[in-house]
Amino acid sequence: MDIIENQTDDKSELIYKPESSTFSGNQLKIIPTNPNYEPSTEQQKGAIKYLATIFSKNEISSVLTKNVEFIDSGENFESVNCNLCGQTIEIENWQEVMDKAYQTSFSDLTFLTPCCHKMTSLNDLEYDLPMGFSKYVIELIDPDINDDQNIDLTKNLKEILGQDIKLIWAHY
C-alpha cells in the first residue's frame, strides 16, 4: 500500500489513493472531539492503514494543520442549535460568532449564546448534520458504510488515535 506524504509550513498530509477511486461529492470526515489534538505520524499512518483494509477502493487522506479549522458538512448543513438549551441559533448570529473566532484562527471558540445567555463553545453546538473544529481530519471519499461499520469504525479509530472522535458526513 502506497501512502503519499506532503509537507508544507501550514500542514502535513498523508494520502492513500487507489487507481480505482472516484468522487461523487460524498465524504466522511473524521475528527477528534478535542480541536487541538495532534496525532503522531505513526497514529496517522495507523488510521489510514486500518481504513484502507475496509475501504481499499476509496481515497483516504489524513491532514494535520497548524491551526484549528472549521470542518463542515457542505450541502448537508441544515441548522445550528444551542447545546445548553436546545434553541435554534439564527444563522446570522452563528456567522457573526464564526467570523470573530476566525479572526483568531479559531484559537478561542467560546462565546455567549444569544438564547440562554450562557458561555459555550462553537465546537459543542448541535449541528444538523454534525460539524466541528479540529487541527486534524481524516477524509474518506465516497465510502459505502452501514451503521454497524460506523460503530466499529468509531471504536477502532478511537483506539488507534487515543481520542474520542466525531463523524461528519459531507456532500459538495
C-alpha positions in Angstrom: 0.0 0.0 0.0 1.4 3.4 -1.1 0.9 6.4 1.1 1.9 9.7 -0.4 3.3 12.3 2.1 3.1 16.0 1.5 4.5 18.6 3.9 4.2 22.4 3.9 4.7 25.1 6.6 0.9 25.0 7.4 0.1 21.3 7.2 1.2 17.7 6.8 -0.8 15.4 4.7 -0.8 11.6 4.1 -2.8 10.2 1.2 -3.8 6.8 0.1 -5.3 6.9 -3.4 -6.0 3.7 -5.3 -6.3 3.9 -9.1 -10.0 2.9 -9.0 -11.0 5.8 -6.6 -13.9 8.0 -7.7 -15.6 11.1 -6.3 -19.4 11.7 -6.3 -19.4 14.5 -3.9 -19.8 12.4 -0.7 -17.2 12.4 2.0 -16.8 11.1 5.5 -14.7 13.4 7.7 -13.4 12.0 10.9 -12.1 14.4 13.6 -11.1 14.2 17.2 -13.6 15.8 19.7 -10.6 17.8 21.1 -10.0 20.5 18.4 -6.3 20.9 19.4 -5.4 17.2 19.3 -2.3 16.4 17.1 -1.8 12.7 16.5 1.7 11.3 15.8 2.7 10.4 12.3 2.5 6.7 13.4 -1.0 7.2 14.6 -2.0 8.9 11.3 -0.5 6.1 9.3 -2.2 3.5 11.5 -5.5 5.2 10.9 -5.0 5.2 7.1 -3.8 1.6 7.1 -6.8 0.5 9.1 -9.3 2.4 6.9 -7.6 1.1 3.7 -8.3 -2.5 4.8 -12.1 -1.7 4.8 -12.2 0.9 2.0 -9.5 -0.4 -0.3 -11.0 1.3 -3.4 -11.6 4.7 -1.7 -9.2 7.7 -1.5 -8.3 8.4 2.2 -6.4 11.4 3.4 -5.0 12.3 6.8 -4.4 16.1 7.3 -2.8 17.8 10.3 -2.9 21.6 10.1 -1.0 24.2 12.1 -4.2 25.9 13.2 -7.7 24.7 14.2 -10.1 24.7 11.2 -13.8 24.5 10.8 -14.7 21.0 9.4 -18.1 21.5 7.7 -20.7 19.1 6.2 -21.1 21.1 2.9 -24.6 20.9 1.5 -25.6 18.6 4.3 -25.7 21.6 6.7 -29.2 22.4 7.9 -29.2 24.2 11.3 -27.4 25.0 14.5 -28.9 24.5 18.0 -27.6 25.6 21.4 -26.1 22.7 23.2 -27.3 24.2 26.5 -30.9 24.9 26.0 -31.7 23.3 22.6 -32.9 26.6 20.9 -32.2 27.2 17.3 -29.4 29.7 16.8 -30.1 32.0 13.8 -27.6 31.6 11.0 -26.7 35.3 11.1 -25.9 35.1 14.9 -23.8 32.0 14.3 -21.9 33.6 11.3 -21.1 36.6 13.4 -19.6 34.4 16.2 -17.8 32.3 13.5 -16.3 35.5 11.9 -15.0 36.6 15.3 -13.5 33.1 16.0 -11.9 33.0 12.5 -10.1 36.3 13.2 -8.1 34.4 15.9 -7.6 31.2 13.7 -10.3 29.5 15.9 -8.0 29.6 18.9 -10.9 30.8 21.1 -14.2 29.0 20.3 -16.1 30.3 23.3 -19.0 32.7 23.1 -22.1 33.9 24.9 -25.2 32.2 23.5 -27.9 34.6 22.3 -30.7 32.3 23.5 -29.9 31.4 27.1 -27.0 33.9 27.7 -24.5 31.3 28.8 -21.0 30.6 27.7 -20.4 27.7 25.4 -18.1 26.6 22.6 -18.7 26.7 18.8 -17.4 23.1 18.9 -20.1 22.0 21.4 -23.1 23.3 19.5 -25.5 20.8 18.0 -25.1 21.0 14.2 -27.5 19.3 11.9 -25.7 17.4 10.3 -22.7 17.2 12.6 -19.7 19.6 12.1 -16.8 20.6 14.3 -13.4 22.2 14.7 -10.1 20.4 14.5 -6.4 20.6 13.6 -6.7 17.0 12.4 -9.1 15.4 9.9 -9.3 12.1 8.1 -11.2 12.3 4.9 -12.7 9.2 3.2 -14.0 9.8 -0.3 -17.3 8.1 -1.4 -17.5 5.5 1.4 -20.2 2.9 1.3 -20.8 2.3 5.0 -23.6 1.0 7.2 -24.5 1.7 10.8 -22.6 -1.4 12.2 -19.5 -0.3 10.4 -19.9 3.2 11.8 -19.8 1.7 15.3 -16.7 -0.5 14.6 -15.0 2.4 12.8 -15.6 4.8 15.7 -14.4 2.2 18.3 -11.2 1.2 16.3 -10.2 4.7 15.3 -10.6 5.9 18.9 -8.2 3.1 19.9 -5.7 4.0 17.2 -5.8 7.7 17.8 -6.3 7.6 21.6 -9.1 10.2 21.3 -12.9 10.3 21.1 -13.9 11.1 17.5 -16.8 12.6 15.6 -18.1 11.5 12.2 -19.0 14.3 9.8 -20.9 13.3 6.6 -20.3 16.0 3.9 -21.6 16.5 0.4 -20.2 19.0 -2.1 
